[in-house]
Amino acid sequence: MDTVAFLAYLDGRQSRWRLTLDDCIAHAGEDPRARLLAVFDALKEWAASPSGFRSCAFVHAQIELVPPEHPARTVVARHKHALRTRVRELAEATGAPDSDLLADQLLLLYEGVIAQYTVGTVHDAADRAHATARQLIAAATPYPLDAFWAGPRAS
């Protein structure tokens, strides 16, 4: 494997994800809850991409590149830490009393969706995760639970 080319691929994936995430956050408006939920808007967009979503290149790299000194592990760690930092900052902006816990809960959900795409056992996983994230955010933040945050109406 050409390490330089692989590192460039991972950096490109990280840049494309960051652009998708930034765009979804920008379109979420001013409500800090919507901006936090935009992480899952971005995940839904990524999952619906024409190239097909097959899981996470960073997770696959972490699994496949066993040697701890492999330079791709640094790229993977940097990406995952940057995502956690971003989610934590968005969670803090909501006024959640325990924004670290909310960020961790959302990241566990996020990573679970990605892992699920490898296995394929949950139908519409990104949509279901989006609904679950909405509920977690609503429960963790000090805003009234209005109709929007209650989620779509069951038919």
C-alpha angles and dihedrals in degrees: 000000000000102000095196092053091046092051089050089051092052092047089050091051090049092050093049091048092048091051091050091048094046091049093051092048091049091052093047093079128221102310104107090213091057090047090054092046087053088079085070092042086058091047090052090049091048091048091051094049116133092239089061128244115252102168130282126324089207094055091047091049091050091052098043098043099067100170107093091215094059108123092227089068088065091052091048093048092047091052095047092046091049090052092050091049091051094048091046091051091049090047091050090053090059092064092239108169090227105030092165091058091046091049091050092048091050093046091051089052091046093050090045091057091050092049090047091059088064092052100031099209099131118067113223091003095171091052092047091048089050090054091046092049089051090054093047092050093047092049094047101046130077095234125109113267099244127179094272093055092045085068132228117338117257112243 
